[in-house]
Amino acid sequence: MSDPLLPKDRPPATITAADFPALRSFLRGYFHQDMKDEYGSLEEAVREFCADASTEEHAAVAKDWSRFIERTKSKSLEEINRILTGPLGSSCILSGEDLDRISAALSRTSRKPGPH
């Protein structure tokens, strides 16, 4: 039974910013309102992050992203976007293809040795 006191448009309390601190920092820093102007695409924003981030920062974001995808696999795209733009601080609404592209970009770059 649902709690009538909870707003219906709010993501479930099961996912919070504290669950994914590295992912939240990444989303707020790269998936902001000016992302398209600054980076041109989501994939380019991810590539830029990977170029800017230390090995540890990149590993933490890739791990958080993987855990986030696993924890939200049974949720609708609308619910996923509510979580991303709510507690996790993204300004971008993502498509299913975007989720796959981000996963692929983080996976590709996580296998490359970096200068950090």
CORTAFEN-V769680 format. One record per run of one state. SS is the DSSP state (A for helix, B for strand, O for the rest). FROM is the first residue (numbers start at 1). LEN is the number of residues. If there is no record, write none. Layout:
# CORTAFEN-V769680
ss = [SS/SS]
from = [FROM/FROM]
len = [LEN/LEN]
This chain:
# CORTAFEN-V769680
ss = [O/A/O/A/O/A/O/A/O/A/O/A/O]
from = [1/17/31/35/40/42/53/55/73/77/86/96/111]
len = [16/14/4/5/2/11/2/18/4/9/10/15/6]
